Amino acid sequence: MFILTLVDYATRFAEAVPLHKIDTESVAEALVDIYSRLGVPEEVLSDQGKQFISDCMKEVCRLLGIKQKTTAPYNLMCNGLVERFTATLKTCLRRLCSEQPRQ
């Protein structure tokens, strides 16, 4: 199980999406679902994971009119807001799993 995390830098709204696979198709489907609910952003900042820089994802961004940007490799500070949200989410999930281990 994987978790795709997204944060709107303007509003600080964060969302976590569980995924069975972290491939381009799964990520693109999740993003299109989110964009259909919340609106299409002008630009997206992501790391350089192959699911984000693939030709398929570039085409999705082109069709939706999204400017695609990527962070420098191995530089977590470039996407600090998402990294902070991910750390908080991990803490919450650990606590939840320790309090309710069988659910």
Summary of the structure (lengths in Angstrom):
residues: 103
radius of gyration: 14.5
end to end distance: 15.6
largest distance: 44.2
contacts: 239
relative contact order: 0.15
helix: 51%
strand: 19%
